[in-house]
């Protein structure tokens, strides 16, 4: 890239034009634009590439106020109104018992021998779950998820009857009821079956109503604690420094690699405004710790930008086992009184392809790592074993996490 020197800029700069005619000044100005301005443009591009801004991220995307959290709610209920796709009560006795208990609450009492003989094809026993957000007040609505716990074929078209939702303390915090929305379809006839998506789970939008609020410790004490999403001492230090620059020195201090203590106003309105302004503070995002995440069930592999590879050599070959079965017919001799017998003859072949020793060069950047792994020509399942072996040899500078 051409970088103009100060001498070149000085030579190209215009000289005073006192006493010159307007035409002469215009002519001199156009002369400068062809030489000096080109040098200034080159210098501007050079400086722009030299001081490229770092990626900024807000504190609300890095941390959350401790104590401001959701709570899990769960309950057991019944879905009615199904089109013959409910539980088979002979195999799911708790569905029959639940219906009998529900009818008893409505004043309908069935004899024990009759209750056990109910054949309910339009009812399914379900588990209902929901998340109670922070600061939720009585009367507000929540979305609920409904999942079959029996052998119901489909919950499509069903209605969830009133179901109490309890927290971990056993108290009722919401009541759920409503029509299910199932994102699927299916049909069966003559032994054939066609199904799209999942039919044994659904959702009831705004199907639960909050009955009890959960106390929040947000306004307790003279300070609030911020909890980082991931443990990182550098990030905790940078967050504390950014808060001090914006709110004043001594406002925040890092307690450990995940917690920052922040002094905040004690009055509720002032504290809410303080936290709203604090969450919008931006800081340059630090490079994350090098990590490789492997999903052993699906074969997915994800690498972040900090992963590097050292020089190493890899030999990898494929081993395939082929098993084939051929029917063999044994025909008896004429008039022997025997019968024809069909047997199976199995053939097993093992084929091992020769491995090729591949040298992997030093890869200091993510693009180099991807290019080196692609050169191996291995499948994602093979890469699981290869990456683990590279990590064990010490040639990969990253944490290996298997999920």
C-alpha positions as CSV (number, residue, x, y, z in Angstrom):
1,X,0.0,0.0,0.0
2,X,1.3,3.4,-0.9
3,X,1.9,5.7,2.2
4,X,2.5,9.3,1.3
5,X,5.3,11.0,3.2
6,X,4.9,14.4,4.9
7,X,7.3,15.8,2.3
8,X,5.0,14.8,-0.5
9,X,2.1,16.3,1.2
10,X,4.0,19.5,1.8
11,X,5.1,19.8,-1.8
12,X,1.5,19.2,-3.0
13,X,0.0,21.7,-0.6
14,X,-1.3,24.9,-2.1
15,X,0.8,28.1,-1.7
16,X,-0.8,31.4,-0.7
17,X,-2.6,33.1,-3.6
18,X,-2.8,36.6,-2.4
19,X,-3.1,38.9,-5.3
20,X,-3.9,36.2,-7.8
21,X,-6.9,36.4,-10.0
22,X,-9.9,34.2,-9.4
23,X,-9.1,32.2,-12.6
24,X,-5.6,31.6,-11.4
25,X,-6.8,30.5,-7.9
26,X,-9.2,28.1,-9.5
27,X,-6.5,26.7,-11.8
28,X,-4.1,26.3,-8.8
29,X,-6.9,24.6,-6.8
30,X,-7.6,22.0,-9.5
31,X,-3.9,21.3,-9.7
32,X,-3.7,20.5,-6.0
33,X,-6.8,18.2,-6.3
34,X,-5.0,16.0,-8.8
35,X,-1.9,15.5,-6.7
36,X,-2.2,16.4,-3.0
37,X,-5.8,15.2,-2.6
38,X,-4.9,11.8,-4.0
39,X,-2.2,11.5,-1.4
40,X,-4.6,12.6,1.4
41,X,-7.1,10.0,0.2
42,X,-4.4,7.3,0.4
43,X,-3.4,8.4,3.9
44,X,-7.0,8.3,5.0
45,X,-7.5,4.8,3.8
46,X,-4.2,3.7,5.5
47,X,-5.3,5.2,8.8
48,X,-8.8,3.7,8.6
49,X,-7.3,0.2,8.2
50,X,-4.8,0.8,11.0
51,X,-7.4,1.8,13.6
52,X,-10.3,-0.4,12.7
53,X,-12.8,-0.3,15.6
54,X,-13.2,-3.4,17.8
55,X,-16.6,-5.2,18.1
56,X,-18.5,-3.5,21.0
57,X,-21.0,-5.4,23.1
58,X,-23.4,-4.2,25.8
59,X,-23.3,-5.3,29.4
60,X,-26.8,-6.7,29.2
61,X,-25.5,-9.2,26.6
62,X,-22.7,-10.3,28.9
63,X,-24.3,-10.4,32.3
64,X,-27.6,-10.4,34.2
65,X,-28.6,-9.0,37.5
66,X,-28.5,-11.7,40.1
67,X,-31.9,-12.5,41.7
68,X,-33.8,-11.4,38.5
69,X,-34.6,-14.9,37.1
70,X,-37.4,-17.1,35.8
71,X,-38.9,-20.0,37.8
72,X,-40.0,-23.3,36.4
73,X,-43.6,-24.4,36.9
74,X,-45.0,-27.9,36.3
75,X,-48.3,-29.7,36.6
76,X,-50.3,-32.8,35.7
77,X,-53.5,-32.5,33.7
78,X,-55.9,-33.9,31.2
79,X,-56.5,-33.1,27.5
80,X,-60.0,-33.9,26.4
81,X,-61.9,-33.7,23.1
82,X,-59.5,-35.8,21.0
83,X,-60.7,-37.6,17.9
84,X,-60.1,-41.2,19.2
85,X,-56.4,-40.6,19.6
86,X,-56.2,-40.5,23.4
87,X,-54.6,-42.9,25.8
88,X,-55.5,-46.6,25.9
89,X,-56.9,-46.8,29.4
90,X,-56.3,-50.5,29.7
91,X,-52.5,-49.8,29.5
92,X,-52.6,-46.4,31.3
93,X,-54.7,-46.8,34.4
94,X,-53.8,-43.4,35.8
95,X,-55.7,-41.7,33.0
96,X,-58.9,-43.5,34.2
97,X,-58.2,-42.6,37.8
98,X,-57.6,-39.0,36.9
99,X,-60.9,-38.8,35.1
100,X,-62.7,-40.4,38.0
101,X,-61.1,-37.9,40.4
102,X,-62.1,-35.0,38.2
103,X,-65.7,-36.1,37.9
104,X,-65.8,-36.5,41.7
105,X,-64.7,-32.9,42.2
106,X,-67.7,-32.0,39.9
107,X,-70.1,-34.0,42.1
108,X,-70.3,-37.1,39.9
109,X,-69.3,-40.3,41.8
110,X,-68.8,-43.5,39.9
111,X,-68.7,-47.0,41.6
112,X,-65.2,-48.4,41.8
113,X,-66.0,-51.3,39.5
114,X,-67.4,-48.9,36.9
115,X,-64.6,-46.5,37.1
116,X,-62.0,-49.2,36.3
117,X,-64.0,-50.3,33.2
118,X,-64.0,-46.9,31.5
119,X,-62.8,-46.9,27.9
120,X,-61.7,-43.4,27.2
121,X,-60.4,-42.8,23.7
122,X,-60.7,-39.0,23.7
123,X,-58.7,-38.3,26.9
124,X,-54.9,-38.1,27.4
125,X,-52.8,-37.6,30.5
126,X,-50.3,-34.8,30.0
127,X,-47.5,-32.9,31.8
128,X,-47.9,-29.1,31.6
129,X,-44.8,-26.9,32.0
130,X,-44.3,-23.1,32.0
131,X,-41.8,-20.4,32.9
132,X,-42.7,-17.8,35.4
133,X,-40.8,-14.7,34.5
134,X,-39.3,-12.3,37.0
135,X,-41.7,-9.6,38.4
136,X,-44.8,-11.5,37.0
137,X,-47.9,-10.3,38.8
138,X,-51.3,-12.0,39.4
139,X,-53.5,-11.7,36.3
140,X,-50.8,-11.8,33.7
141,X,-50.7,-14.7,31.2
142,X,-48.0,-17.2,30.3
143,X,-47.5,-19.6,27.4
144,X,-47.6,-23.3,28.5
145,X,-46.2,-26.4,26.9
146,X,-48.2,-29.6,27.0
147,X,-46.6,-33.1,26.5
148,X,-48.3,-36.5,26.5
149,X,-47.1,-38.9,29.2
150,X,-49.1,-41.9,28.0
151,X,-49.6,-43.7,24.7
152,X,-51.8,-41.1,23.0
153,X,-51.4,-41.0,19.3
154,X,-52.1,-37.3,18.9
155,X,-53.1,-34.3,20.9
156,X,-54.3,-32.3,17.9
157,X,-57.7,-30.7,18.5
158,X,-57.6,-31.3,22.3
159,X,-58.5,-29.0,25.1
160,X,-56.5,-28.7,28.3
161,X,-58.7,-28.7,31.3
162,X,-57.9,-26.5,34.4
163,X,-54.4,-27.5,35.6
164,X,-52.7,-26.0,38.6
165,X,-49.0,-25.2,38.0
166,X,-46.7,-25.6,41.0
167,X,-43.2,-24.3,41.8
168,X,-40.3,-26.2,43.4
169,X,-41.8,-25.3,46.8
170,X,-45.1,-27.1,46.0
171,X,-47.1,-23.9,46.0
172,X,-49.6,-23.1,43.1
173,X,-48.4,-20.0,41.1
174,X,-50.6,-20.3,38.0
175,X,-53.6,-22.1,36.5
176,X,-53.5,-23.3,32.9
177,X,-56.4,-24.1,30.5
178,X,-57.0,-23.7,26.8
179,X,-57.0,-25.2,23.3
180,X,-53.8,-26.8,22.1
181,X,-51.9,-25.7,19.1
182,X,-50.0,-28.8,17.6
183,X,-47.6,-28.1,14.8
184,X,-48.1,-31.3,12.9
185,X,-50.5,-33.6,11.0
186,X,-51.0,-37.3,10.6
187,X,-53.3,-39.9,9.2
188,X,-53.5,-43.7,9.3
189,X,-55.6,-46.3,7.4
190,X,-55.2,-49.9,6.3
191,X,-51.9,-50.4,8.2
192,X,-50.3,-47.3,6.5
193,X,-49.4,-44.2,8.5
194,X,-48.3,-40.8,7.4
195,X,-47.1,-38.2,10.0
196,X,-45.6,-34.7,9.7
197,X,-43.7,-33.3,12.8
198,X,-44.6,-34.3,16.3
199,X,-48.2,-34.9,17.4
200,X,-47.8,-35.8,21.1
201,X,-46.8,-32.3,22.3
202,X,-48.4,-28.9,21.8
203,X,-48.5,-25.4,23.1
204,X,-51.3,-23.2,24.6
205,X,-50.4,-19.5,23.9
206,X,-51.4,-17.3,26.9
207,X,-52.8,-20.5,28.4
208,X,-51.9,-19.9,32.0
209,X,-52.8,-17.1,34.4
210,X,-50.5,-16.0,37.2
211,X,-52.1,-16.4,40.6
212,X,-49.2,-15.6,42.9
213,X,-46.1,-13.3,42.6
214,X,-42.6,-14.4,43.5
215,X,-40.8,-11.9,45.8
216,X,-37.7,-10.3,44.2
217,X,-34.5,-9.3,46.1
218,X,-33.8,-6.5,43.6
219,X,-34.4,-3.6,46.0
220,X,-32.6,-5.2,49.0
221,X,-29.3,-3.8,50.2
222,X,-27.2,-0.9,48.9
223,X,-25.7,-2.8,46.0
224,X,-26.6,-5.3,43.2
225,X,-24.6,-8.1,41.8
226,X,-24.1,-8.8,38.1
227,X,-23.5,-12.4,37.1
228,X,-21.6,-13.0,33.9
229,X,-22.9,-15.6,31.5
230,X,-19.5,-17.4,31.5
231,X,-16.6,-17.3,33.9
232,X,-13.9,-15.1,32.7
233,X,-11.6,-12.9,34.9
234,X,-10.7,-10.6,32.0
235,X,-14.3,-9.9,31.2
236,X,-15.2,-9.3,34.8
237,X,-12.3,-6.8,35.1
238,X,-13.3,-5.0,31.9
239,X,-17.0,-4.8,32.9
240,X,-16.0,-3.3,36.3
241,X,-13.7,-0.7,34.6
242,X,-16.4,0.2,32.0
243,X,-19.0,0.8,34.8
244,X,-16.5,3.0,36.7
245,X,-15.8,5.1,33.7
246,X,-19.5,5.7,33.1
247,X,-20.9,5.9,36.6
248,X,-17.9,7.1,38.6
249,X,-14.8,5.6,40.2
250,X,-15.6,3.1,43.0
251,X,-19.0,2.2,41.7
252,X,-18.2,-1.4,40.7
253,X,-15.7,-4.0,41.8
254,X,-15.1,-7.5,40.5
255,X,-15.6,-10.1,43.3
256,X,-14.5,-13.1,41.3
257,X,-14.4,-14.3,37.6
258,X,-18.2,-14.2,37.4
259,X,-19.6,-11.7,39.8
260,X,-19.4,-7.9,39.8
261,X,-20.7,-5.9,42.8
262,X,-22.2,-2.5,41.8
263,X,-23.3,0.2,44.2
264,X,-26.8,1.3,43.3
265,X,-29.4,3.8,44.6
266,X,-31.8,2.4,47.3
267,X,-35.0,4.1,46.0
268,X,-36.9,1.9,43.6
269,X,-37.3,4.3,40.7
270,X,-33.7,5.5,40.9
271,X,-32.4,1.9,41.0
272,X,-34.4,0.9,38.0
273,X,-33.2,3.9,36.0
274,X,-29.6,3.2,37.2
275,X,-29.8,-0.4,36.0
276,X,-31.3,0.6,32.7
277,X,-28.4,2.9,32.0
278,X,-25.9,0.4,33.3
279,X,-27.1,-2.3,30.9
280,X,-26.5,0.0,27.9
281,X,-22.8,0.5,28.7
282,X,-20.7,-0.9,25.9
283,X,-17.2,-2.3,26.0
284,X,-14.9,-4.1,23.6
285,X,-15.5,-7.8,23.6
286,X,-12.5,-9.9,24.7
287,X,-11.4,-12.9,22.7
288,X,-13.1,-16.0,24.2
289,X,-11.1,-19.0,25.5
290,X,-10.3,-21.5,22.8
291,X,-12.9,-24.3,22.8
292,X,-14.1,-27.1,20.6
293,X,-17.6,-28.4,21.2
294,X,-18.4,-31.9,19.9
295,X,-21.9,-33.4,19.8
296,X,-21.3,-37.1,19.9
297,X,-24.9,-38.0,19.0
298,X,-25.2,-35.9,15.8
299,X,-21.5,-35.6,14.9
300,X,-21.6,-31.8,14.9
301,X,-18.4,-30.0,15.6
302,X,-18.1,-26.3,16.5
303,X,-14.8,-24.3,16.9
304,X,-14.5,-20.7,18.0
305,X,-12.1,-18.2,16.7
306,X,-9.4,-18.8,19.3
307,X,-8.7,-22.4,18.3
308,X,-5.2,-23.0,17.0
309,X,-3.3,-26.0,15.8
310,X,0.4,-26.8,16.1
311,X,2.3,-28.8,13.6
312,X,1.4,-32.5,13.7
313,X,1.1,-35.6,11.5
314,X,-2.1,-37.6,11.2
315,X,-2.6,-41.1,9.7
316,X,-6.3,-42.1,9.3
317,X,-7.8,-45.1,7.5
318,X,-11.3,-46.6,7.2
319,X,-12.3,-50.0,8.4
320,X,-15.5,-51.4,6.9
321,X,-17.3,-54.7,7.8
322,X,-19.8,-56.1,5.2
323,X,-22.2,-58.8,6.2
324,X,-24.4,-60.4,3.4
325,X,-26.9,-63.2,3.6
326,X,-27.8,-65.4,0.6
327,X,-30.7,-67.9,0.7
328,X,-29.7,-71.5,-0.1
329,X,-32.4,-74.1,-1.2
330,X,-31.8,-77.7,-0.4
331,X,-33.8,-79.9,-2.8
332,X,-34.3,-83.6,-1.8
333,X,-33.9,-86.5,-4.3
334,X,-37.0,-87.7,-6.2
335,X,-39.1,-90.2,-4.3
336,X,-36.9,-89.9,-1.2
337,X,-39.7,-88.7,1.0
338,X,-37.8,-85.5,2.0
339,X,-38.9,-82.0,1.8
340,X,-37.4,-78.8,0.4
341,X,-35.5,-76.7,3.0
342,X,-34.5,-73.0,2.7
343,X,-31.3,-72.1,4.7
344,X,-29.3,-68.9,5.0
345,X,-25.6,-68.6,4.1
346,X,-23.9,-65.6,5.7
347,X,-20.8,-64.0,4.2
348,X,-18.6,-61.6,6.3
349,X,-15.9,-59.4,4.7
350,X,-13.6,-57.0,6.5
351,X,-11.9,-54.3,4.4
352,X,-9.4,-52.0,5.8
353,X,-8.2,-49.1,3.6
354,X,-4.6,-48.1,4.0
355,X,-4.0,-44.9,6.0
356,X,-2.2,-42.0,4.5
357,X,0.1,-40.0,6.8
358,X,-0.8,-36.3,6.4
359,X,1.3,-33.5,7.8
360,X,-0.8,-30.7,9.3
361,X,1.0,-27.3,9.3
362,X,0.9,-24.7,12.1
363,X,-2.5,-23.1,12.0
364,X,-2.7,-19.8,14.0
365,X,-6.1,-18.7,12.7
366,X,-9.5,-20.3,12.5
367,X,-9.5,-20.3,8.6
368,X,-6.2,-22.2,8.7
369,X,-7.6,-24.7,11.1
370,X,-10.6,-25.3,8.9
371,X,-8.4,-25.6,5.8
372,X,-6.2,-28.2,7.6
373,X,-9.1,-30.3,8.8
374,X,-10.7,-30.2,5.3
375,X,-7.5,-31.5,3.8
376,X,-7.9,-34.7,5.9
377,X,-11.0,-35.6,3.9
378,X,-12.6,-37.2,7.0
379,X,-16.3,-37.4,7.9
380,X,-17.6,-35.6,10.9
381,X,-17.8,-38.9,12.8
382,X,-14.1,-39.5,12.0
383,X,-13.2,-35.9,13.1
384,X,-14.5,-36.7,16.6
385,X,-11.7,-39.2,17.1
386,X,-9.1,-37.2,15.2
387,X,-9.7,-34.0,17.3
388,X,-9.6,-36.0,20.5
389,X,-6.3,-37.6,19.4
390,X,-4.9,-34.1,18.4
391,X,-5.9,-32.7,21.8
392,X,-4.3,-35.7,23.6
393,X,-1.0,-35.2,21.7
394,X,-0.9,-31.5,22.7
395,X,-1.0,-30.1,19.2
396,X,-4.4,-28.4,19.7
397,X,-4.6,-25.3,21.9
398,X,-8.2,-25.5,22.9
399,X,-10.6,-27.0,25.5
400,X,-12.4,-30.0,24.2
401,X,-16.1,-30.3,25.4
402,X,-18.2,-33.3,24.4
403,X,-22.0,-32.8,24.8
